[in-house]
Amino acid sequence: MPGQSFYATASKNLKRETKLPIAPCFGLVYGTYQDRFRPIGGLNIGFTESLSALVIFDGVHVHELLTFGYKRHVFSVSVS
């Protein structure tokens, strides 16, 4: 039986406050299939202007992405 998900997230780039190229996010998701709420979150880390890493917690699993941007194009690879 399929379900739906509803979520709310908030994120903030903290480079100005911390002098570090990080941007955390957090939120809450509600799934109708399991009829429950789950916390979600993540952290984006910028290494250079075009290279960054993103760690995401989807409420169940952790996922890591490496992202490279070139001009108008963005390429992401899952590293887990």
N, CA, C, O and CB atoms as a CASP TS submission, in Angstrom:
PFRMAT TS
TARGET T0000
AUTHOR 0000-0000-0000
METHOD Language model
MODEL 1
PARENT N/A
ATOM      1  N   MET     1       0.841  -1.182   0.000  1.00  0.00           N
ATOM      2  CA  MET     1       0.000   0.000   0.000  1.00  0.00           C
ATOM      3  C   MET     1       0.886   1.245   0.000  1.00  0.00           C
ATOM      4  O   MET     1       1.728   1.385   0.886  1.00  0.00           O
ATOM      5  CB  MET     1      -0.957  -0.002   1.220  1.00  0.00           C
ATOM      6  N   PRO     2       0.723   2.146  -0.960  1.00  0.00           N
ATOM      7  CA  PRO     2       1.543   3.359  -1.010  1.00  0.00           C
ATOM      8  C   PRO     2       1.147   4.356   0.074  1.00  0.00           C
ATOM      9  O   PRO     2       0.036   4.320   0.605  1.00  0.00           O
ATOM     10  CB  PRO     2       1.429   4.015  -2.381  1.00  0.00           C
ATOM     11  N   GLY     3       2.066   5.225   0.380  1.00  0.00           N
ATOM     12  CA  GLY     3       1.804   6.269   1.361  1.00  0.00           C
ATOM     13  C   GLY     3       2.312   7.603   0.864  1.00  0.00           C
ATOM     14  O   GLY     3       2.880   7.697  -0.224  1.00  0.00           O
ATOM     15  N   GLN     4       2.108   8.625   1.658  1.00  0.00           N
ATOM     16  CA  GLN     4       2.583   9.964   1.349  1.00  0.00           C
ATOM     17  C   GLN     4       3.493  10.436   2.469  1.00  0.00           C
ATOM     18  O   GLN     4       3.430   9.942   3.595  1.00  0.00           O
ATOM     19  CB  GLN     4       1.401  10.943   1.147  1.00  0.00           C
ATOM     20  N   SER     5       4.334  11.395   2.141  1.00  0.00           N
ATOM     21  CA  SER     5       5.203  12.015   3.138  1.00  0.00           C
ATOM     22  C   SER     5       4.997  13.521   3.118  1.00  0.00           C
ATOM     23  O   SER     5       4.823  14.129   2.062  1.00  0.00           O
ATOM     24  CB  SER     5       6.691  11.663   2.879  1.00  0.00           C
ATOM     25  N   PHE     6       5.019  14.099   4.291  1.00  0.00           N
ATOM     26  CA  PHE     6       4.936  15.539   4.465  1.00  0.00           C
ATOM     27  C   PHE     6       6.121  15.943   5.337  1.00  0.00           C
ATOM     28  O   PHE     6       6.396  15.309   6.356  1.00  0.00           O
ATOM     29  CB  PHE     6       3.556  15.975   5.105  1.00  0.00           C
ATOM     30  N   TYR     7       6.815  16.997   4.934  1.00  0.00           N
ATOM     31  CA  TYR     7       8.000  17.357   5.698  1.00  0.00           C
ATOM     32  C   TYR     7       8.178  18.862   5.785  1.00  0.00           C
ATOM     33  O   TYR     7       7.674  19.624   4.961  1.00  0.00           O
ATOM     34  CB  TYR     7       9.228  16.728   5.083  1.00  0.00           C
ATOM     35  N   ALA     8       8.912  19.261   6.810  1.00  0.00           N
ATOM     36  CA  ALA     8       9.303  20.656   7.002  1.00  0.00           C
ATOM     37  C   ALA     8      10.781  20.659   7.367  1.00  0.00           C
ATOM     38  O   ALA     8      11.219  19.880   8.213  1.00  0.00           O
ATOM     39  CB  ALA     8       8.429  21.365   8.114  1.00  0.00           C
ATOM     40  N   THR     9      11.544  21.534   6.731  1.00  0.00           N
ATOM     41  CA  THR     9      12.971  21.620   7.011  1.00  0.00           C
ATOM     42  C   THR     9      13.390  23.074   7.183  1.00  0.00           C
ATOM     43  O   THR     9      12.723  23.997   6.716  1.00  0.00           O
ATOM     44  CB  THR     9      13.783  20.957   5.889  1.00  0.00           C
ATOM     45  N   ALA    10      14.507  23.243   7.862  1.00  0.00           N
ATOM     46  CA  ALA    10      15.131  24.555   8.015  1.00  0.00           C
ATOM     47  C   ALA    10      16.629  24.373   7.832  1.00  0.00           C
ATOM     48  O   ALA    10      17.197  23.373   8.270  1.00  0.00           O
ATOM     49  CB  ALA    10      14.799  25.199   9.413  1.00  0.00           C
ATOM     50  N   SER    11      17.266  25.338   7.188  1.00  0.00           N
ATOM     51  CA  SER    11      18.713  25.268   7.008  1.00  0.00           C
ATOM     52  C   SER    11      19.311  26.660   7.182  1.00  0.00           C
ATOM     53  O   SER    11      18.618  27.670   7.060  1.00  0.00           O
ATOM     54  CB  SER    11      19.074  24.687   5.614  1.00  0.00           C
ATOM     55  N   LYS    12      20.604  26.691   7.469  1.00  0.00           N
ATOM     56  CA  LYS    12      21.287  27.961   7.681  1.00  0.00           C
ATOM     57  C   LYS    12      22.744  27.808   7.296  1.00  0.00           C
ATOM     58  O   LYS    12      23.432  26.916   7.792  1.00  0.00           O
ATOM     59  CB  LYS    12      21.153  28.432   9.150  1.00  0.00           C
ATOM     60  N   ASN    13      23.216  28.673   6.414  1.00  0.00           N
ATOM     61  CA  ASN    13      24.632  28.714   6.093  1.00  0.00           C
ATOM     62  C   ASN    13      25.340  29.451   7.230  1.00  0.00           C
ATOM     63  O   ASN    13      25.031  30.610   7.506  1.00  0.00           O
ATOM     64  CB  ASN    13      24.889  29.411   4.704  1.00  0.00           C
ATOM     65  N   LEU    14      26.281  28.786   7.885  1.00  0.00           N
ATOM     66  CA  LEU    14      26.942  29.350   9.068  1.00  0.00           C
ATOM     67  C   LEU    14      28.332  29.902   8.788  1.00  0.00           C
ATOM     68  O   LEU    14      29.094  30.147   9.722  1.00  0.00           O
ATOM     69  CB  LEU    14      27.039  28.306  10.136  1.00  0.00           C
ATOM     70  N   LYS    15      28.676  30.101   7.525  1.00  0.00           N
ATOM     71  CA  LYS    15      30.022  30.571   7.195  1.00  0.00           C
ATOM     72  C   LYS    15      30.314  31.927   7.828  1.00  0.00           C
ATOM     73  O   LYS    15      31.413  32.139   8.342  1.00  0.00           O
ATOM     74  CB  LYS    15      30.196  30.657   5.682  1.00  0.00           C
ATOM     75  N   ARG    16      29.367  32.836   7.802  1.00  0.00           N
ATOM     76  CA  ARG    16      29.591  34.169   8.376  1.00  0.00           C
ATOM     77  C   ARG    16      29.787  34.093   9.896  1.00  0.00           C
ATOM     78  O   ARG    16      30.632  34.798  10.448  1.00  0.00           O
ATOM     79  CB  ARG    16      28.407  35.100   8.043  1.00  0.00           C
ATOM     80  N   GLU    17      29.023  33.256  10.558  1.00  0.00           N
ATOM     81  CA  GLU    17      29.095  33.165  12.022  1.00  0.00           C
ATOM     82  C   GLU    17      30.294  32.362  12.507  1.00  0.00           C
ATOM     83  O   GLU    17      30.894  32.709  13.525  1.00  0.00           O
ATOM     84  CB  GLU    17      27.830  32.545  12.561  1.00  0.00           C
ATOM     85  N   THR    18      30.659  31.283  11.791  1.00  0.00           N
ATOM     86  CA  THR    18      31.702  30.374  12.271  1.00  0.00           C
ATOM     87  C   THR    18      33.019  30.465  11.510  1.00  0.00           C
ATOM     88  O   THR    18      34.028  29.907  11.941  1.00  0.00           O
ATOM     89  CB  THR    18      31.205  28.978  12.204  1.00  0.00           C
ATOM     90  N   LYS    19      33.011  31.167  10.378  1.00  0.00           N
ATOM     91  CA  LYS    19      34.172  31.220   9.475  1.00  0.00           C
ATOM     92  C   LYS    19      34.477  29.850   8.867  1.00  0.00           C
ATOM     93  O   LYS    19      35.544  29.656   8.284  1.00  0.00           O
ATOM     94  CB  LYS    19      35.406  31.738  10.228  1.00  0.00           C
ATOM     95  N   LEU    20      33.563  28.915   8.996  1.00  0.00           N
ATOM     96  CA  LEU    20      33.692  27.586   8.398  1.00  0.00           C
ATOM     97  C   LEU    20      32.621  27.430   7.321  1.00  0.00           C
ATOM     98  O   LEU    20      31.508  27.927   7.493  1.00  0.00           O
ATOM     99  CB  LEU    20      33.564  26.462   9.482  1.00  0.00           C
ATOM    100  N   PRO    21      32.928  26.754   6.221  1.00  0.00           N
ATOM    101  CA  PRO    21      31.962  26.611   5.125  1.00  0.00           C
ATOM    102  C   PRO    21      30.953  25.486   5.376  1.00  0.00           C
ATOM    103  O   PRO    21      30.921  24.493   4.649  1.00  0.00           O
ATOM    104  CB  PRO    21      32.697  26.351   3.818  1.00  0.00           C
ATOM    105  N   ILE    22      30.133  25.657   6.412  1.00  0.00           N
ATOM    106  CA  ILE    22      29.163  24.607   6.760  1.00  0.00           C
ATOM    107  C   ILE    22      27.743  25.163   6.757  1.00  0.00           C
ATOM    108  O   ILE    22      27.509  26.342   7.022  1.00  0.00           O
ATOM    109  CB  ILE    22      29.490  24.000   8.141  1.00  0.00           C
ATOM    110  N   ALA    23      26.814  24.275   6.449  1.00  0.00           N
ATOM    111  CA  ALA    23      25.399  24.644   6.448  1.00  0.00           C
ATOM    112  C   ALA    23      24.585  23.455   6.955  1.00  0.00           C
ATOM    113  O   ALA    23      24.320  22.530   6.187  1.00  0.00           O
ATOM    114  CB  ALA    23      24.928  25.079   5.019  1.00  0.00           C
ATOM    115  N   PRO    24      24.185  23.455   8.216  1.00  0.00           N
ATOM    116  CA  PRO    24      23.357  22.362   8.733  1.00  0.00           C
ATOM    117  C   PRO    24      21.891  22.554   8.353  1.00  0.00           C
ATOM    118  O   PRO    24      21.446  23.667   8.072  1.00  0.00           O
ATOM    119  CB  PRO    24      23.494  22.262  10.258  1.00  0.00           C
ATOM    120  N   CYS    25      21.160  21.454   8.351  1.00  0.00           N
ATOM    121  CA  CYS    25      19.710  21.511   8.165  1.00  0.00           C
ATOM    122  C   CYS    25      19.071  20.482   9.093  1.00  0.00           C
ATOM    123  O   CYS    25      19.691  19.485   9.461  1.00  0.00           O
ATOM    124  CB  CYS    25      19.313  21.246   6.668  1.00  0.00           C
ATOM    125  N   PHE    26      17.837  20.741   9.456  1.00  0.00           N
ATOM    126  CA  PHE    26      17.106  19.804  10.300  1.00  0.00           C
ATOM    127  C   PHE    26      15.633  19.924   9.967  1.00  0.00           C
ATOM    128  O   PHE    26      15.192  20.898   9.356  1.00  0.00           O
ATOM    129  CB  PHE    26      17.365  20.073  11.817  1.00  0.00           C
ATOM    130  N   GLY    27      14.886  18.922  10.376  1.00  0.00           N
ATOM    131  CA  GLY    27      13.461  18.959  10.085  1.00  0.00           C
ATOM    132  C   GLY    27      12.722  17.775  10.660  1.00  0.00           C
ATOM    133  O   GLY    27      13.242  17.004  11.466  1.00  0.00           O
ATOM    134  N   LEU    28      11.497  17.666  10.213  1.00  0.00           N
ATOM    135  CA  LEU    28      10.607  16.618  10.681  1.00  0.00           C
ATOM    136  C   LEU    28       9.802  16.128   9.483  1.00  0.00           C
ATOM    137  O   LEU    28       9.330  16.924   8.672  1.00  0.00           O
ATOM    138  CB  LEU    28       9.672  17.128  11.830  1.00  0.00           C
ATOM    139  N   VAL    29       9.652  14.813   9.381  1.00  0.00           N
ATOM    140  CA  VAL    29       8.861  14.227   8.294  1.00  0.00           C
ATOM    141  C   VAL    29       7.769  13.355   8.912  1.00  0.00           C
ATOM    142  O   VAL    29       7.979  12.680   9.920  1.00  0.00           O
ATOM    143  CB  VAL    29       9.767  13.390   7.312  1.00  0.00           C
ATOM    144  N   TYR    30       6.608  13.390   8.281  1.00  0.00           N
ATOM    145  CA  TYR    30       5.502  12.517   8.686  1.00  0.00           C
ATOM    146  C   TYR    30       5.161  11.625   7.504  1.00  0.00           C
ATOM    147  O   TYR    30       4.920  12.109   6.398  1.00  0.00           O
ATOM    148  CB  TYR    30       4.248  13.346   9.153  1.00  0.00           C
ATOM    149  N   GLY    31       5.140  10.318   7.744  1.00  0.00           N
ATOM    150  CA  GLY    31       4.802   9.359   6.699  1.00  0.00           C
ATOM    151  C   GLY    31       3.470   8.699   6.988  1.00  0.00           C
ATOM    152  O   GLY    31       3.244   8.186   8.083  1.00  0.00           O
ATOM    153  N   THR    32       2.576   8.715   5.987  1.00  0.00           N
ATOM    154  CA  THR    32       1.255   8.112   6.189  1.00  0.00           C
ATOM    155  C   THR    32       1.307   6.587   6.139  1.00  0.00           C
ATOM    156  O   THR    32       0.442   5.922   6.709  1.00  0.00           O
ATOM    157  CB  THR    32       0.279   8.627   5.136  1.00  0.00           C
ATOM    158  N   TYR    33       2.317   6.022   5.463  1.00  0.00           N
ATOM    159  CA  TYR    33       2.414   4.570   5.363  1.00  0.00           C
ATOM    160  C   TYR    33       2.635   3.939   6.733  1.00  0.00           C
ATOM    161  O   TYR    33       2.000   2.940   7.072  1.00  0.00           O
ATOM    162  CB  TYR    33       3.546   4.176   4.415  1.00  0.00           C
ATOM    163  N   GLN    34       3.538   4.526   7.522  1.00  0.00           N
ATOM    164  CA  GLN    34       3.800   4.018   8.870  1.00  0.00           C
ATOM    165  C   GLN    34       3.111   4.848   9.946  1.00  0.00           C
ATOM    166  O   GLN    34       3.182   4.518  11.130  1.00  0.00           O
ATOM    167  CB  GLN    34       5.293   3.986   9.130  1.00  0.00           C
ATOM    168  N   ASP    35       2.440   5.932   9.533  1.00  0.00           N
ATOM    169  CA  ASP    35       1.696   6.789  10.456  1.00  0.00           C
ATOM    170  C   ASP    35       2.570   7.245  11.629  1.00  0.00           C
ATOM    171  O   ASP    35       2.220   7.065  12.795  1.00  0.00           O
ATOM    172  CB  ASP    35       0.459   6.051  10.981  1.00  0.00           C
ATOM    173  N   ARG    36       3.728   7.844  11.282  1.00  0.00           N
ATOM    174  CA  ARG    36       4.636   8.298  12.338  1.00  0.00           C
ATOM    175  C   ARG    36       5.504   9.462  11.866  1.00  0.00           C
ATOM    176  O   ARG    36       5.687   9.684  10.669  1.00  0.00           O
ATOM    177  CB  ARG    36       5.523   7.142  12.806  1.00  0.00           C
ATOM    178  N   PHE    37       6.029  10.193  12.841  1.00  0.00           N
ATOM    179  CA  PHE    37       6.962  11.280  12.597  1.00  0.00           C
ATOM    180  C   PHE    37       8.388  10.763  12.738  1.00  0.00           C
ATOM    181  O   PHE    37       8.647   9.848  13.518  1.00  0.00           O
ATOM    182  CB  PHE    37       6.705  12.456  13.566  1.00  0.00           C
ATOM    183  N   ARG    38       9.313  11.351  11.982  1.00  0.00           N
ATOM    184  CA  ARG    38      10.741  11.030  12.085  1.00  0.00           C
ATOM    185  C   ARG    38      11.550  12.316  11.969  1.00  0.00           C
ATOM    186  O   ARG    38      11.192  13.213  11.205  1.00  0.00           O
ATOM    187  CB  ARG    38      11.169  10.008  10.984  1.00  0.00           C
ATOM    188  N   PRO    39      12.648  12.408  12.731  1.00  0.00           N
ATOM    189  CA  PRO    39      13.543  13.556  12.558  1.00  0.00           C
ATOM    190  C   PRO    39      14.406  13.354  11.315  1.00  0.00           C
ATOM    191  O   PRO    39      14.773  12.225  10.989  1.00  0.00           O
ATOM    192  CB  PRO    39      14.437  13.757  13.814  1.00  0.00           C
ATOM    193  N   ILE    40      14.726  14.433  10.630  1.00  0.00           N
ATOM    194  CA  ILE    40      15.634  14.390   9.490  1.00  0.00           C
ATOM    195  C   ILE    40      16.660  15.504   9.653  1.00  0.00           C
ATOM    196  O   ILE    40      16.433  16.461  10.394  1.00  0.00           O
ATOM    197  CB  ILE    40      14.859  14.531   8.139  1.00  0.00           C
ATOM    198  N   GLY    41      17.787  15.377   8.961  1.00  0.00           N
ATOM    199  CA  GLY    41      18.790  16.419   9.066  1.00  0.00           C
ATOM    200  C   GLY    41      19.954  16.180   8.134  1.00  0.00           C
ATOM    201  O   GLY    41      20.004  15.188   7.406  1.00  0.00           O
ATOM    202  N   GLY    42      20.881  17.104   8.171  1.00  0.00           N
ATOM    203  CA  GLY    42      22.050  16.967   7.322  1.00  0.00           C
ATOM    204  C   GLY    42      23.050  18.072   7.560  1.00  0.00           C
ATOM    205  O   GLY    42      22.826  18.994   8.345  1.00  0.00           O
ATOM    206  N   LEU    43      24.168  17.950   6.853  1.00  0.00           N
ATOM    207  CA  LEU    43      25.231  18.945   6.947  1.00  0.00           C
ATOM    208  C   LEU    43      25.912  19.041   5.597  1.00  0.00           C
ATOM    209  O   LEU    43      26.363  18.038   5.045  1.00  0.00           O
ATOM    210  CB  LEU    43      26.254  18.585   8.066  1.00  0.00           C
ATOM    211  N   ASN    44      25.985  20.251   5.069  1.00  0.00           N
ATOM    212  CA  ASN    44      26.707  20.514   3.830  1.00  0.00           C
ATOM    213  C   ASN    44      28.037  21.171   4.185  1.00  0.00           C
ATOM    214  O   ASN    44      28.086  22.110   4.980  1.00  0.00           O
ATOM    215  CB  ASN    44      25.869  21.418   2.862  1.00  0.00           C
ATOM    216  N   ILE    45      29.119  20.663   3.584  1.00  0.00           N
ATOM    217  CA  ILE    45      30.458  21.194   3.843  1.00  0.00           C
ATOM    218  C   ILE    45      31.067  21.601   2.508  1.00  0.00           C
ATOM    219  O   ILE    45      31.212  20.770   1.611  1.00  0.00           O
ATOM    220  CB  ILE    45      31.362  20.144   4.583  1.00  0.00           C
ATOM    221  N   GLY    46      31.420  22.857   2.374  1.00  0.00           N
ATOM    222  CA  GLY    46      32.038  23.348   1.142  1.00  0.00           C
ATOM    223  C   GLY    46      33.547  23.294   1.235  1.00  0.00           C
ATOM    224  O   GLY    46      34.138  23.906   2.124  1.00  0.00           O
ATOM    225  N   PHE    47      34.177  22.568   0.326  1.00  0.00           N
ATOM    226  CA  PHE    47      35.637  22.478   0.318  1.00  0.00           C
ATOM    227  C   PHE    47      36.250  23.568  -0.558  1.00  0.00           C
ATOM    228  O   PHE    47      37.227  24.212  -0.176  1.00  0.00           O
ATOM    229  CB  PHE    47      36.085  21.094  -0.174  1.00  0.00           C
ATOM    230  N   THR    48      35.669  23.762  -1.721  1.00  0.00           N
ATOM    231  CA  THR    48      36.094  24.820  -2.628  1.00  0.00           C
ATOM    232  C   THR    48      34.830  25.451  -3.200  1.00  0.00           C
ATOM    233  O   THR    48      33.718  25.076  -2.828  1.00  0.00           O
ATOM    234  CB  THR    48      37.038  24.270  -3.770  1.00  0.00           C
ATOM    235  N   GLU    49      35.002  26.404  -4.099  1.00  0.00           N
ATOM    236  CA  GLU    49      33.858  27.037  -4.751  1.00  0.00           C
ATOM    237  C   GLU    49      33.021  26.030  -5.527  1.00  0.00           C
ATOM    238  O   GLU    49      31.813  26.218  -5.673  1.00  0.00           O
ATOM    239  CB  GLU    49      34.331  28.139  -5.683  1.00  0.00           C
ATOM    240  N   SER    50      33.644  24.958  -6.028  1.00  0.00           N
ATOM    241  CA  SER    50      32.913  23.997  -6.870  1.00  0.00           C
ATOM    242  C   SER    50      32.812  22.600  -6.286  1.00  0.00           C
ATOM    243  O   SER    50      32.190  21.740  -6.909  1.00  0.00           O
ATOM    244  CB  SER    50      33.565  23.909  -8.202  1.00  0.00           C
ATOM    245  N   LEU    51      33.389  22.328  -5.126  1.00  0.00           N
ATOM    246  CA  LEU    51      33.364  20.981  -4.534  1.00  0.00           C
ATOM    247  C   LEU    51      32.795  21.033  -3.123  1.00  0.00           C
ATOM    248  O   LEU    51      33.251  21.807  -2.281  1.00  0.00           O
ATOM    249  CB  LEU    51      34.782  20.362  -4.514  1.00  0.00           C
ATOM    250  N   SER    52      31.779  20.185  -2.879  1.00  0.00           N
ATOM    251  CA  SER    52      31.183  20.131  -1.547  1.00  0.00           C
ATOM    252  C   SER    52      30.759  18.706  -1.221  1.00  0.00           C
ATOM    253  O   SER    52      30.641  17.857  -2.105  1.00  0.00           O
ATOM    254  CB  SER    52      29.979  21.088  -1.449  1.00  0.00           C
ATOM    255  N   ALA    53      30.534  18.461   0.061  1.00  0.00           N
ATOM    256  CA  ALA    53      30.056  17.172   0.541  1.00  0.00           C
ATOM    257  C   ALA    53      28.779  17.409   1.341  1.00  0.00           C
ATOM    258  O   ALA    53      28.638  18.415   2.036  1.00  0.00           O
ATOM    259  CB  ALA    53      31.141  16.447   1.404  1.00  0.00           C
ATOM    260  N   LEU    54      27.869  16.474   1.227  1.00  0.00           N
ATOM    261  CA  LEU    54      26.600  16.562   1.940  1.00  0.00           C
ATOM    262  C   LEU    54      26.331  15.243   2.636  1.00  0.00           C
ATOM    263  O   LEU    54      26.371  14.183   2.011  1.00  0.00           O
ATOM    264  CB  LEU    54      25.441  16.923   0.979  1.00  0.00           C
ATOM    265  N   VAL    55      26.058  15.308   3.924  1.00  0.00           N
ATOM    266  CA  VAL    55      25.658  14.135   4.696  1.00  0.00           C
ATOM    267  C   VAL    55      24.200  14.346   5.066  1.00  0.00           C
ATOM    268  O   VAL    55      23.835  15.377   5.631  1.00  0.00           O
ATOM    269  CB  VAL    55      26.565  13.924   5.979  1.00  0.00           C
ATOM    270  N   ILE    56      23.360  13.352   4.739  1.00  0.00           N
ATOM    271  CA  ILE    56      21.919  13.463   4.952  1.00  0.00           C
ATOM    272  C   ILE    56      21.442  12.315   5.824  1.00  0.00           C
ATOM    273  O   ILE    56      21.808  11.162   5.594  1.00  0.00           O
ATOM    274  CB  ILE    56      21.160  13.474   3.606  1.00  0.00           C
ATOM    275  N   PHE    57      20.627  12.624   6.823  1.00  0.00           N
ATOM    276  CA  PHE    57      19.916  11.595   7.587  1.00  0.00           C
ATOM    277  C   PHE    57      18.451  11.700   7.208  1.00  0.00           C
ATOM    278  O   PHE    57      17.806  12.710   7.490  1.00  0.00           O
ATOM    279  CB  PHE    57      20.123  11.762   9.148  1.00  0.00           C
ATOM    280  N   ASP    58      17.917  10.660   6.567  1.00  0.00           N
ATOM    281  CA  ASP    58      16.546  10.697   6.055  1.00  0.00           C
ATOM    282  C   ASP    58      15.505  10.207   7.053  1.00  0.00           C
ATOM    283  O   ASP    58      14.349   9.993   6.687  1.00  0.00           O
ATOM    284  CB  ASP    58      16.455   9.875   4.811  1.00  0.00           C
ATOM    285  N   GLY    59      15.902  10.028   8.305  1.00  0.00           N
ATOM    286  CA  GLY    59      14.998   9.518   9.319  1.00  0.00           C
ATOM    287  C   GLY    59      15.218   8.046   9.589  1.00  0.00           C
ATOM    288  O   GLY    59      14.760   7.520  10.603  1.00  0.00           O
ATOM    289  N   VAL    60      15.923   7.374   8.680  1.00  0.00           N
ATOM    290  CA  VAL    60      16.227   5.946   8.822  1.00  0.00           C
ATOM    291  C   VAL    60      17.705   5.679   8.546  1.00  0.00           C
ATOM    292  O   VAL    60      18.380   5.024   9.341  1.00  0.00           O
ATOM    293  CB  VAL    60      15.348   5.108   7.869  1.00  0.00           C
ATOM    294  N   HIS    61      18.209   6.188   7.413  1.00  0.00           N
ATOM    295  CA  HIS    61      19.580   5.920   6.981  1.00  0.00           C
ATOM    296  C   HIS    61      20.364   7.213   6.788  1.00  0.00           C
ATOM    297  O   HIS    61      19.794   8.292   6.625  1.00  0.00           O
ATOM    298  CB  HIS    61      19.579   5.112   5.685  1.00  0.00           C
ATOM    299  N   VAL    62      21.693   7.073   6.811  1.00  0.00           N
ATOM    300  CA  VAL    62      22.591   8.182   6.522  1.00  0.00           C
ATOM    301  C   VAL    62      23.113   8.014   5.098  1.00  0.00           C
ATOM    302  O   VAL    62      23.492   6.914   4.698  1.00  0.00           O
ATOM    303  CB  VAL    62      23.766   8.245   7.553  1.00  0.00           C
ATOM    304  N   HIS    63      23.131   9.104   4.336  1.00  0.00           N
ATOM    305  CA  HIS    63      23.612   9.094   2.959  1.00  0.00           C
ATOM    306  C   HIS    63      24.679  10.172   2.812  1.00  0.00           C
ATOM    307  O   HIS    63      24.545  11.267   3.360  1.00  0.00           O
ATOM    308  CB  HIS    63      22.443   9.321   1.947  1.00  0.00           C
ATOM    309  N   GLU    64      25.742   9.855   2.068  1.00  0.00           N
ATOM    310  CA  GLU    64      26.810  10.823   1.808  1.00  0.00           C
ATOM    311  C   GLU    64      26.853  11.112   0.316  1.00  0.00           C
ATOM    312  O   GLU    64      26.785  10.198  -0.506  1.00  0.00           O
ATOM    313  CB  GLU    64      28.192  10.294   2.312  1.00  0.00           C
ATOM    314  N   LEU    65      26.967  12.390  -0.027  1.00  0.00           N
ATOM    315  CA  LEU    65      27.072  12.816  -1.424  1.00  0.00           C
ATOM    316  C   LEU    65      28.273  13.720  -1.592  1.00  0.00           C
ATOM    317  O   LEU    65      28.573  14.547  -0.731  1.00  0.00           O
ATOM    318  CB  LEU    65      25.787  13.537  -1.885  1.00  0.00           C
ATOM    319  N   LEU    66      28.954  13.554  -2.706  1.00  0.00           N
ATOM    320  CA  LEU    66      30.026  14.442  -3.098  1.00  0.00           C
ATOM    321  C   LEU    66      29.544  15.175  -4.340  1.00  0.00           C
ATOM    322  O   LEU    66      29.114  14.542  -5.304  1.00  0.00           O
ATOM    323  CB  LEU    66      31.369  13.663  -3.356  1.00  0.00           C
ATOM    324  N   THR    67      29.611  16.504  -4.329  1.00  0.00           N
ATOM    325  CA  THR    67      29.048  17.310  -5.419  1.00  0.00           C
ATOM    326  C   THR    67      30.127  18.193  -6.039  1.00  0.00           C
ATOM    327  O   THR    67      30.909  18.837  -5.339  1.00  0.00           O
ATOM    328  CB  THR    67      27.875  18.179  -4.907  1.00  0.00           C
ATOM    329  N   PHE    68      30.147  18.206  -7.370  1.00  0.00           N
ATOM    330  CA  PHE    68      31.074  19.040  -8.126  1.00  0.00           C
ATOM    331  C   PHE    68      30.271  19.909  -9.077  1.00  0.00           C
ATOM    332  O   PHE    68      29.452  19.402  -9.843  1.00  0.00           O
ATOM    333  CB  PHE    68      32.116  18.176  -8.901  1.00  0.00           C
ATOM    334  N   GLY    69      30.497  21.202  -9.034  1.00  0.00           N
ATOM    335  CA  GLY    69      29.808  22.119  -9.927  1.00  0.00           C
ATOM    336  C   GLY    69      30.763  22.688 -10.959  1.00  0.00           C
ATOM    337  O   GLY    69      31.890  23.061 -10.632  1.00  0.00           O
ATOM    338  N   TYR    70      30.316  22.754 -12.200  1.00  0.00           N
ATOM    339  CA  TYR    70      31.115  23.320 -13.278  1.00  0.00           C
ATOM    340  C   TYR    70      30.205  24.157 -14.159  1.00  0.00           C
ATOM    341  O   TYR    70      29.316  23.634 -14.830  1.00  0.00           O
ATOM    342  CB  TYR    70      31.826  22.207 -14.104  1.00  0.00           C
ATOM    343  N   LYS    71      30.438  25.462 -14.149  1.00  0.00           N
ATOM    344  CA  LYS    71      29.591  26.410 -14.873  1.00  0.00           C
ATOM    345  C   LYS    71      28.139  26.222 -14.458  1.00  0.00           C
ATOM    346  O   LYS    71      27.814  26.402 -13.284  1.00  0.00           O
ATOM    347  CB  LYS    71      29.745  26.231 -16.404  1.00  0.00           C
ATOM    348  N   ARG    72      27.245  25.861 -15.401  1.00  0.00           N
ATOM    349  CA  ARG    72      25.820  25.687 -15.072  1.00  0.00           C
ATOM    350  C   ARG    72      25.479  24.253 -14.675  1.00  0.00           C
ATOM    351  O   ARG    72      24.310  23.955 -14.428  1.00  0.00           O
ATOM    352  CB  ARG    72      24.960  26.098 -16.257  1.00  0.00           C
ATOM    353  N   HIS    73      26.453  23.368 -14.606  1.00  0.00           N
ATOM    354  CA  HIS    73      26.198  21.949 -14.370  1.00  0.00           C
ATOM    355  C   HIS    73      26.642  21.545 -12.969  1.00  0.00           C
ATOM    356  O   HIS    73      27.627  22.056 -12.435  1.00  0.00           O
ATOM    357  CB  HIS    73      26.916  21.092 -15.420  1.00  0.00           C
ATOM    358  N   VAL    74      25.897  20.625 -12.397  1.00  0.00           N
ATOM    359  CA  VAL    74      26.228  20.094 -11.080  1.00  0.00           C
ATOM    360  C   VAL    74      26.189  18.573 -11.159  1.00  0.00           C
ATOM    361  O   VAL    74      25.224  17.995 -11.659  1.00  0.00           O
ATOM    362  CB  VAL    74      25.245  20.628  -9.983  1.00  0.00           C
ATOM    363  N   PHE    75      27.244  17.925 -10.663  1.00  0.00           N
ATOM    364  CA  PHE    75      27.346  16.472 -10.672  1.00  0.00           C
ATOM    365  C   PHE    75      27.462  15.995  -9.229  1.00  0.00           C
ATOM    366  O   PHE    75      28.311  16.475  -8.478  1.00  0.00           O
ATOM    367  CB  PHE    75      28.565  15.992 -11.526  1.00  0.00           C
ATOM    368  N   SER    76      26.611  15.056  -8.844  1.00  0.00           N
ATOM    369  CA  SER    76      26.650  14.497  -7.495  1.00  0.00           C
ATOM    370  C   SER    76      26.838  12.983  -7.565  1.00  0.00           C
ATOM    371  O   SER    76      26.284  12.312  -8.436  1.00  0.00           O
ATOM    372  CB  SER    76      25.358  14.849  -6.717  1.00  0.00           C
ATOM    373  N   VAL    77      27.624  12.466  -6.638  1.00  0.00           N
ATOM    374  CA  VAL    77      27.895  11.036  -6.566  1.00  0.00           C
ATOM    375  C   VAL    77      27.681  10.599  -5.132  1.00  0.00           C
ATOM    376  O   VAL    77      28.158  11.246  -4.200  1.00  0.00           O
ATOM    377  CB  VAL    77      29.341  10.694  -7.052  1.00  0.00           C
ATOM    378  N   SER    78      26.961   9.500  -4.955  1.00  0.00           N
ATOM    379  CA  SER    78      26.793   8.915  -3.632  1.00  0.00           C
ATOM    380  C   SER    78      28.071   8.175  -3.290  1.00  0.00           C
ATOM    381  O   SER    78      28.552   7.363  -4.079  1.00  0.00           O
ATOM    382  CB  SER    78      25.553   7.965  -3.574  1.00  0.00           C
ATOM    383  N   VAL    79      28.622   8.451  -2.118  1.00  0.00           N
ATOM    384  CA  VAL    79      29.892   7.832  -1.739  1.00  0.00           C
ATOM    385  C   VAL    79      29.707   6.719  -0.709  1.00  0.00           C
ATOM    386  O   VAL    79      30.693   6.180  -0.206  1.00  0.00           O
ATOM    387  CB  VAL    79      30.840   8.886  -1.190  1.00  0.00           C
ATOM    388  N   SER    80      28.485   6.372  -0.392  1.00  0.00           N
ATOM    389  CA  SER    80      28.269   5.285   0.578  1.00  0.00           C
ATOM    390  C   SER    80      27.955   3.990  -0.104  1.00  0.00           C
ATOM    391  O   SER    80      27.747   2.977   0.562  1.00  0.00           O
ATOM    392  CB  SER    80      27.152   5.631   1.532  1.00  0.00           C
TER
END
